[in-house]
Amino acid sequence: MSENNPLIQSNLGERSRASLELLYHISREIASTLDLPTVLRRVLLLAMRNIGANSGSIIVLDDSGTPVASAIIHENQIVERTPDELSITLKKGLAGWVMRQRQAVLIPDTSQDGRWIYRSDGTNEVSSSKSVVSVPVIAREQIAGVITLAHAQTNFFNLDHLELIQAIADQASIAVLNARLYGESQRQARVMTALAQSATAIAASLERDEVLQHILDQVSQALQVEAVSLALVDPKTNEIEFQASNSRKKQNVTGIRLKLRQGIAGWVASEGQGVIVQNVAADARFYAVVDQKTGFQTRAVACAPIRWQGEVIGVLEAINPHQGYFDPDALLVLAGIGSLAGSAIQHAQNFEDLGSAHQRYLDLFEDNINSMLISDQKGLILEANREAIRLSGYHSEMLSHLAIGQLHEIARDQLGQGFEALASGKTITYESVLHTQGGVEIPVEVRVHPIEVDGIPCIQWVFRNIQERKELEQMRDDLLSSIYHDLRSPLSNVISSMDVLSQMLSLEKGNPAIQSLFNIAVRSTERIQRLTNSLLDINRLEAGQPIVNLQPVEPQSLVRDALDAVSPIAKNKNQQIQTELIDALPQVMIDGDMIRRVLINLTENAVKFTPPQGKITIGAALEGEYVRMWVEDTGPGIPREKHQSIFDKYTRLHGKGGPAGFGLGLAYCRLAVEGHGGRIWIEDTAKTGSRFVFTLPANTERKEI
């Protein structure tokens, strides 16, 4: 009745209009720039202003959930946080909880909630109680960041505030993601620019000292650091000696020698591996004696090896970035300049460095054991190595007139129609078939990666011949099929004999021990029979043969059969099996034997991977035109990244240390369910374990009585 009150309706309308105006204002504010810090500050300030928060933060995450940027405001002051500090907040604090749960949260009083971290520096999450709202920023189904707002007064925020901030986050999510991606592309461009400028600068002189100075200048300019030093390895003494430094201290590191593995620079020279140390005081490798000799105070170091012909000939050190910490791409820049420096130092000629680097690339390209091709961004082939020419049967000139799609079937579902999936710079792998000039089709594994050739964006295609692997897989399939075909006849005889023996012995009132052994033998033969039938069904289903023996079956009977099959095993492990079935379930149109084996297989797996005293649940419910069935356990669970591949043939999650098996059971389940027009997948449970779910078409022709 109150909903029809004109005053309430008017207030609701006013609030709706105000919210729309706010979201429109936010869209205009953030649409005018792609600069990530600017976008974050604008979003944060607008959010704080509209709910009355006096402090807040927005943390931006990359695709792996690592913090890459932030905006933090505390009492009108902008607070800087290093990536390490942000990582701690995400690991232990409220923002991390929101990120992992992908769920907004309202905390009326932070003193009553353990998810809130209290800092002693007085800049962000101070020790006094407060009211807090925190929401996830989700763009394209990915968590792109977390917005957290606080007010010094407890119980200040309410659900309306939470709803408003979530709306702001939703409105700003794409802009934040685009700004982050733009920032990443700009960083990559800066890296490439820095390396290109370094190559040009180093080539400006043939004098060794000038070359070293140019190297230092380029590192300093690219990374914006307080000092840069360069040391070379003395192979006779197994030491490194600092040859150059641009430190303004009168007594710099030039001439100082360190043993290999002494100090961070010595460690990099010995290991041949670059490293970033954001806080040298906390790193055991840091050698403070050098600072004592020079009077310099080192706080953070990025160090990369200088290589020549695969050997480490020196190291480059960048010290104390002006912003207080190194960006993740700093090591990439340093390593790239280090590579240029190695050639320049050896030859004192940058043109030889560029020439030798290009020659090394050509050698890797031409002599690679895999077939390699370079295409433009439209897929037109530009170059092919010797192995690609040999495998395809085409001459180099003929290949240059072909499109990559004429050589093999492109996985457009992964790459996109115009190879859009490569825009992020990632490598995509899939299997296909190579069409040779002679008409022979060769199974290949294809690795696709975006590259630049002479500054022009291109695509690299690597084809690995997997014909032998495919033949071995086929031989394995044929062998298994043959084995199970040969097993069926004697197994049928065993089952028939067991039936006769059961009647002859009349064990109901006999020896319980003999009865138990006989039951074990019966269950084991039934399990072998299910396995052989499943293997034969896998071959038929993979060959595309339809399922023809469809009959209406009660889902309850499938559950009863599964319980009968696994209850003895579960009882031995003191496990509890329960069912969740609604009363009026329709029949399903299925091959009863096949789906019965699916449910038994899933239930056996649940029993197998659930520890003693664990719980297993078998359930079924109606969902539209399908019956939804599931098996849930309290085992160790399955990693999210394995939710798809676990249904592939010969895939075993727990490897050698887990229970024995061929990795065929779940492959059969998927083929059988999909063959019936259903779907099978894995869901995470609230605590531990997994839930295997599959759907089957309901028998819509069944008439109600």
Stockholm file with secondary structure:
# STOCKHOLM 1.0

chainA/1-705         MSENNPLIQSNLGERSRASLELLYHISREIASTLDLPTVLRRVLLLAMRNIGANSGSIIVLDDSGTPVASAIIHENQIVERTPDELSITLKKGLAGWVMRQRQAVLIPDTSQDGRWIYRSDGTNEVSSSKSVVSVPVIAREQIAGVITLAHAQTNFFNLDHLELIQAIADQASIAVLNARLYGESQRQARVMTALAQSATAIAASLERDEVLQHILDQVSQALQVEAVSLALVDPKTNEIEFQASNSRKKQNVTGIRLKLRQGIAGWVASEGQGVIVQNVAADARFYAVVDQKTGFQTRAVACAPIRWQGEVIGVLEAINPHQGYFDPDALLVLAGIGSLAGSAIQHAQNFEDLGSAHQRYLDLFEDNINSMLISDQKGLILEANREAIRLSGYHSEMLSHLAIGQLHEIARDQLGQGFEALASGKTITYESVLHTQGGVEIPVEVRVHPIEVDGIPCIQWVFRNIQERKELEQMRDDLLSSIYHDLRSPLSNVISSMDVLSQMLSLEKGNPAIQSLFNIAVRSTERIQRLTNSLLDINRLEAGQPIVNLQPVEPQSLVRDALDAVSPIAKNKNQQIQTELIDALPQVMIDGDMIRRVLINLTENAVKFTPPQGKITIGAALEGEYVRMWVEDTGPGIPREKHQSIFDKYTRLHGKGGPAGFGLGLAYCRLAVEGHGGRIWIEDTAKTGSRFVFTLPANTERKEI
#=GR chainA/1-705 SS CGGGCHHHHHHHHHHHHHHHHHHHHHHHHHHTCCCHHHHHHHHHHHHHHHHTCSEEEEEEECTTSCEEEEEEEETTEEECCCHHHHHHHHHHSHHHHHHHHTCCEEESCGGGCTTCCCCSSSSSSCSSCCEEEEEEEEETTEEEEEEEEEESSTTCCCHHHHHHHHHHHHHHHHHHHHHHHHHHHHHHHHHHHHHHHHHHHHTTCCCHHHHHHHHHHHHHHHHTEEEEEEEEEETTTTEEEEEEECCSSSSCSTTCEEETTSHHHHHHHHHTCCEEESCGGGCTTCCTHHHHHHCCCCCCEEEEEEEETTEEEEEEEEEEETTSSCCTTHHHHHHHHHHHHHHHHHHSCHHHHHHHHHHHHHHHHHHCSSEEEEECTTCBEEEECHHHHHHHCCCHHHHTTSBHHHHBCCCHHHHCTTSGGGGGCCCEEEEEEEECTTSCEEEEEEEEEEEEETTEEEEEEEEEECHHHHHHHHHHHHHHHHHHHHHHHHHHHHHHHHHHHHHHHCGGGSCHHHHHHHHHHHHHHHHHHHHHHHHHHHHHHHTTCCCCCCEEECHHHHHHHHHHHHHHHHHHTTCEEEEEECSCCCCEEECHHHHHHHHHHHHHHHHHHSCTTCEEEEEEEEETTEEEEEEECCSSCCCGGGTTGGGSTTCCTTGGGSCCCCSCHHHHHHHHHHHTTCCEEEEECSSSSEEEEEEEEBCTTCCCC
#=GC SS_cons         CGGGCHHHHHHHHHHHHHHHHHHHHHHHHHHTCCCHHHHHHHHHHHHHHHHTCSEEEEEEECTTSCEEEEEEEETTEEECCCHHHHHHHHHHSHHHHHHHHTCCEEESCGGGCTTCCCCSSSSSSCSSCCEEEEEEEEETTEEEEEEEEEESSTTCCCHHHHHHHHHHHHHHHHHHHHHHHHHHHHHHHHHHHHHHHHHHHHTTCCCHHHHHHHHHHHHHHHHTEEEEEEEEEETTTTEEEEEEECCSSSSCSTTCEEETTSHHHHHHHHHTCCEEESCGGGCTTCCTHHHHHHCCCCCCEEEEEEEETTEEEEEEEEEEETTSSCCTTHHHHHHHHHHHHHHHHHHSCHHHHHHHHHHHHHHHHHHCSSEEEEECTTCBEEEECHHHHHHHCCCHHHHTTSBHHHHBCCCHHHHCTTSGGGGGCCCEEEEEEEECTTSCEEEEEEEEEEEEETTEEEEEEEEEECHHHHHHHHHHHHHHHHHHHHHHHHHHHHHHHHHHHHHHHCGGGSCHHHHHHHHHHHHHHHHHHHHHHHHHHHHHHHTTCCCCCCEEECHHHHHHHHHHHHHHHHHHTTCEEEEEECSCCCCEEECHHHHHHHHHHHHHHHHHHSCTTCEEEEEEEEETTEEEEEEECCSSCCCGGGTTGGGSTTCCTTGGGSCCCCSCHHHHHHHHHHHTTCCEEEEECSSSSEEEEEEEEBCTTCCCC
//
